[in-house]
């Protein structure tokens, strides 16, 4: 997973921030999907690496994430942004492990539930009967 995330990182399109990110998710099927950040001069339409990997997974027909790797070149571990945490929560459970990596490998492993406590999820939308 880390190798695929590193390959995606190398292909990131980050000419404005120069902050490249690669990600890889493992689906319940065992298949791996990688993605990178794709910036746009209009920052709100930038695609995050995690979202790119999730999009590839969904396009291939998988719907459940069981593990994820996020890799950056920075000196500090880089957790997913809030938007990506919510997107991960759509397809992963609170106990899904997220490995935050640098060039040397895994720096921190946390669960999605630790990074996004009290997540907004499908049960939030249930209406009283």
Backbone as a ProteinNet text record, in pm:
[ID]
protein_1_A
[PRIMARY]
XXXXXXXXXXXXXXXXXXXXXXXXXXXXXXXXXXXXXXXXXXXXXXXXXXXXXXXXXXXXXXXXXXXXXXXXXXXXXXXXXXXXXXXXXXXXXXXXXXXXXXXXXXXXXXXXXXXXXXXXXXXXXXXXX
[TERTIARY]
82.6	0	87	191.8	280.1	347.3	389.5	452.1	355.4	231.1	132.2	105.4	98.6	78	197.4	317.9	438.1	438.4	396.7	389.2	288	175	74.1	129.3	198.7	260.2	351.1	428.8	520.4	445.8	320.6	240.9	148.1	152.3	63	83.3	-26.9	-23.1	-44.8	66.5	60.3	147.7	123.8	209.7	191.5	83.4	55.9	103.3	66.4	108.9	243.5	278.4	397.7	391.8	271	247.8	183.1	266.6	218.3	170.8	62.8	4.9	-30.4	-1.7	-44.3	-124.8	-218.3	-301.4	-328.9	-355.3	-396	-497.7	-607.5	-707.3	-715.6	-736.8	-760.5	-909.4	-971	-1114	-1135.2	-1256.8	-1290.2	-1260.9	-1263.8	-1232.7	-1084.5	-1001.6	-856.6	-787.2	-865.3	-804.6	-756.3	-649.3	-588.6	-615.8	-643	-670.7	-587.9	-511	-425.6	-480	-442.3	-479.6	-380.5	-379.6	-293.4	-374.8	-318.1	-387.7	-367.1	-472.6	-472.1	-521.6	-426.7	-461.9	-514.3	-582.7	-635.2	-608	-586.1	-560.8	-675.7	-794.8	-909.3	-913.5	-851.1	-832	-956.2	-1075.2	-1190.1	-1218.7	-1168.1	-1194.5	-1077.5	-984.1	-873.5	-925.8	-866.7	-903.5	-796.6	-837.1	-743	-706.2	-590.7	-543.3	-639.5	-691.7	-783.9	-910.3	-961.3	-1081.5	-1054.9	-935.8	-900.6	-898.9	-840.4	-835.5	-975.8	-1057.3	-1195.2	-1272.1	-1254.2	-1321.2	-1282.5	-1153.7	-1108.5	-1172.2	-1181.5	-1241.2	-1388.5	-1462.9	-1605.6	-1625.9	-1543.9	-1555.5	-1531.6	-1449.6	-1420.8	-1525.8	-1619.1	-1727.5	-1715.4	-1606	-1592.9	-1658.8	-1701.4	-1774	-1729.8	-1633.5	-1595.1	-1444.1	-1395.2	-1252.3	-1221.4	-1114.9	-1074.1	-939.8	-867.7	-738.9	-699.1	-622.5	-577.9	-438.3	-365.5	-232	-233.5	-179.8	-163.9	-17.3	46.7	189.7	215.2	302.3	345.2	496.3	551.3	696	733.6	634.6	658.5	723.7	769.5	839	743.5	617.9	519.5	419.3	361.2	252.3	138.4	75.7	-30	-160.1	-248.7	-378.8	-466.5	-567.6	-659.5	-730.3	-761.2	-837.4	-978.6	-1055.8	-1190.5	-1280	-1272.2	-1353.6	-1318.8	-1189.7	-1148.5	-1187.1	-1181.8	-1225.6	-1372.1	-1452.8	-1594.8	-1612.6	-1534.6	-1544.6	-1500	-1395.8	-1353.3	-1463.9	-1531.3	-1637.7	-1754.7	-1772.5	-1879.2	-1855.3	-1727.5	-1692.8	-1613.7	-1582.1	-1501.6	-1570.4	-1532.6	-1588.9	-1497.8	-1549	-1466.8	-1337.3	-1334.1	-1213.2	-1116.1	-1144.9	-1054.9	-923.5	-813.1	-680.5	-634.2	-585.5	-526.5	-380	-291.6	-147.4	-98.5	-47.6	3.8	153.8	201.8	339.1	417.1	548.6	642.7	729	831.6	917.5	979.5	1002.4	1067	970	839.8	740.5	636.4	574.8	465.3	517.2	450.5	483.4	382.5	254.7	145.9	36.5	-21.2	-141	-252.1	-365.3	-482.3	-605.6	-711.6	-837.1	-914.5	-1003.4	-1088.8	-1170.7	-1216.5	-1293.1	-1213.7	-1082.5	-998.1	-984.4	-978.5	-961.4	-1092.8	-1204.3	-1334.8	-1437.7	-1424.5	-1523.5	-1659.4	-1763.1	-1900.4	-1926.2	-1880.6	-1894.3	-2040.4	-2064.9	-2195.6	-2206.3	-2304.5	-2314.8	-2458	-2478.9	-2612.8	-2715.9	-2675.1	-2769.8	-2818	-2737	-2776.7	-2899.9	-2914.5	-3025.1	-3153.4	-3147.3	-3268.3	-3373.6	-3492.1	-3605.1	-3683.2	-3739.8	-3822.2	-3944.2	-3983.7	-4100.5	-4224
-119.2	0	125.5	122.1	237.9	264.1	158.4	176.9	241	196.9	256.9	402.3	431.9	570.1	657	602.2	677	703.8	605.4	625.2	734.1	733.5	837	973.9	979.6	1104.2	1162.2	1076.9	1123.1	1183.9	1145.3	1196.3	1310.9	1352.8	1459.9	1587	1657.6	1785.1	1894.3	1950.3	2048.6	2170.1	2236.5	2348.3	2473.9	2483.3	2604.4	2591.2	2484	2465.2	2395.6	2320.5	2235.6	2132.8	2102.6	2004.2	1881.5	1784.3	1664.4	1561	1492.4	1389.3	1268.6	1150.3	1025.9	945.4	868.2	785.7	652.2	554.2	422.9	366.9	316.9	251.8	104	22.2	-120.8	-143.9	-198.3	-228.5	-363.1	-388.2	-516.3	-632.9	-607.1	-711.7	-746.7	-664.3	-683.5	-600.2	-544.6	-462.9	-329.6	-277.8	-152.1	-44.2	77.3	191.2	309.8	369.2	481.9	609.9	721.8	852.3	956.8	1069.5	1180.8	1309.1	1413.7	1541.2	1604	1668.5	1734.7	1877.2	1969.8	2108.5	2178.8	2287.6	2374.1	2516.1	2607	2745.3	2800.6	2747.7	2780.8	2676.8	2707.5	2608.7	2529.7	2588.2	2507.2	2385.2	2382.6	2266.5	2168.3	2183.7	2089.9	1954.5	1847.5	1710.8	1657.4	1614	1556.8	1413.3	1368.2	1233.3	1126.3	1142.9	1043.9	1035.3	1151.3	1153.9	1090	1111.2	1048.5	896.4	846.6	701.6	644.4	715.2	670.5	668.9	770.6	775.5	658.6	623.6	508.6	379.8	368	249.7	236.2	344.5	341.6	313.6	376.1	354.3	207.7	138.7	-2.6	-95.5	-39.7	-120.9	-159.7	-123	-151.3	-40	-72.8	24.8	29.2	-52.7	-54.8	-49.2	47.3	63.2	-7	-88.1	-156.6	-106.2	-25.6	28.5	137.8	236.5	344	390.7	437.2	494.9	633.7	731.9	867.4	903.1	946.2	977.4	1118	1190.5	1324.2	1331.8	1443.4	1464.2	1553	1603.6	1696.5	1631.1	1716	1668.6	1612.8	1653.3	1610.3	1513.7	1424.9	1340.4	1429.4	1388.9	1470.9	1393.2	1421.4	1353.8	1408	1333.8	1381.4	1508.9	1594.5	1715	1674.1	1767.5	1737.3	1680.5	1736.5	1686.9	1541.6	1510.4	1372.6	1277.1	1323.3	1238.8	1200.8	1298.4	1270.3	1175.7	1192.8	1103.2	962.1	950.7	819.2	756	836.1	784.7	727.9	773.1	720.5	574.4	534.5	401	316.9	371.8	299.3	305.1	214.4	212.4	290.5	325	399.5	327.8	193.9	121	97.4	155.2	142.9	214.5	144.4	201.7	289.8	409.6	503	520	492.9	502.7	633.5	722.7	851.3	836	857	822.1	940.1	928	1018.8	937.5	998.3	926.1	799.2	800.3	685.7	573.2	598.9	497	548.5	455.3	488.8	570.2	681.3	766.8	750.3	744.2	733.6	647	561.4	487.8	526.3	563.4	601	541	528.2	482.8	604	578.1	685.3	744.8	660.2	708.1	802.9	779.9	871.7	1006.2	1002.2	1125.3	1197.7	1125.3	1186	1133.1	1173.8	1128.2	1190.9	1119.4	1164.9	1203.2	1117.6	1145.6	1155.1	1238.3	1248.4	1130.1	1043.5	923.2	891.1	778.7	740.3	736.7	695.3	689.9	828.8	929.6	1067	1107.4	1052.3	1089.4	1011	912.3	833	919.7	908.4	985.4	900.1	963.3	888.1	829.7	712	648	667.5
0	0	0	80.7	88.5	-45.9	-113.7	-245.6	-344.8	-346.9	-436.4	-399.8	-271	-227.5	-265.6	-253.5	-294.6	-444.6	-523.8	-668.9	-702.3	-633.9	-656.4	-615.4	-502.2	-455.1	-562.8	-627	-732	-849.8	-870.6	-981.8	-943.6	-817.3	-772.1	-855.6	-875.5	-947.7	-843.2	-792.2	-684.8	-716.7	-831.3	-869.2	-784.3	-708.5	-632	-487.4	-421.3	-282.3	-272.1	-374.2	-373.4	-259.5	-214.5	-107.3	-171.3	-204.8	-273.3	-171.3	-206.1	-120.1	-205.8	-154.2	-216.7	-116.5	-165.4	-76.8	-143.7	-60.2	-108.7	-9.9	-62.8	21.9	-16.2	85.7	63.5	81.5	-21.2	-16.3	52	94	156.6	62.2	-67.5	-166.5	-168.4	-103	-104.3	-210.6	-302.5	-407.6	-350.4	-411.6	-368.5	-472.2	-421.9	-508.1	-460.3	-550.7	-516.4	-577.7	-517.2	-569.1	-522.1	-589.7	-551.7	-552.1	-492.2	-497.1	-634.7	-682.6	-812.5	-789.3	-783.3	-755.8	-880.1	-854	-957.4	-910.6	-1001.7	-963.2	-879	-897.7	-814.1	-702.2	-589.6	-482.6	-441.2	-437.3	-393.4	-481.6	-603.5	-688.7	-691.3	-599.5	-586.4	-539.1	-591	-553	-457.6	-339.5	-242.5	-281.6	-234.3	-266	-217.1	-95.6	-40.5	-125.2	-166.5	-249.5	-385.4	-439.7	-567.5	-555.1	-445.9	-423.6	-403	-328.1	-305.1	-436.9	-517.8	-647.3	-736.2	-737.3	-816.6	-763.4	-630.8	-569.9	-609.2	-596.3	-628.4	-777.6	-862.4	-1006.5	-1043.4	-964.9	-991.1	-930	-852.4	-798.6	-652.9	-586.8	-443.5	-363.4	-241.7	-160.4	-14.2	26.4	167.7	181.4	259.9	288.6	419.7	420.7	543.4	597	518.3	561	462.7	511.7	423.4	461.9	361.7	378.8	315.9	389.4	336.6	353.2	243.6	249.5	196.6	270.5	230.1	242.6	196.8	205.5	323.2	396.3	505.8	626.3	717.2	836.9	942.3	938.1	1037.4	975.6	1056.6	1005.2	954.8	847.3	786.3	785.2	880.5	880.1	768.4	728.7	625.4	670.8	576.8	608.7	652	701.9	748.9	640.2	521	409.9	378.9	376.6	346	458.7	581.9	693.1	674.5	634.3	611.6	493.7	387.6	273.2	311	391.2	439.2	523.6	605.8	693	613.4	491.2	406.6	370.4	362.7	313.4	412.9	528.7	627.9	763.9	850.9	985.5	1080.5	1198.4	1293.7	1332.9	1324.2	1362.2	1245.8	1128.9	1014.4	1044.8	1020.8	1048.8	932.8	970.1	875.2	912.6	818	841.8	780.8	864.6	819.6	802	679.5	643.9	589.8	604.7	540.5	446.8	391.1	297.8	356.3	486.7	551	585.7	581.9	614.6	711.9	783	873.5	992	1017.4	1132	1245	1207	1305	1244.2	1326.1	1285.7	1382.1	1327.2	1407.5	1341.5	1417.8	1358.1	1306.9	1215.3	1165.1	1279	1371	1486	1574.1	1585.8	1663.2	1591.8	1459.4	1382.2	1355.7	1363.8	1337.2	1437	1564.2	1662.2	1632.6	1666.5	1646.9	1500.6	1409.5	1266.4	1224.3	1125.9	1062.2	967.5	988.6	906.6	870.6	803.9	759.2	872.1	990.8	1102.6	1143.8	1115.8	1147.3	1068.3	950.2	862.5	887.4	976.1	1004.1	1069.5	1017.5	1069.8	1169	1269	1363.5	1291.3	1334	1271.8	1353.7
[MASK]
+++++++++++++++++++++++++++++++++++++++++++++++++++++++++++++++++++++++++++++++++++++++++++++++++++++++++++++++++++++++++++++++++

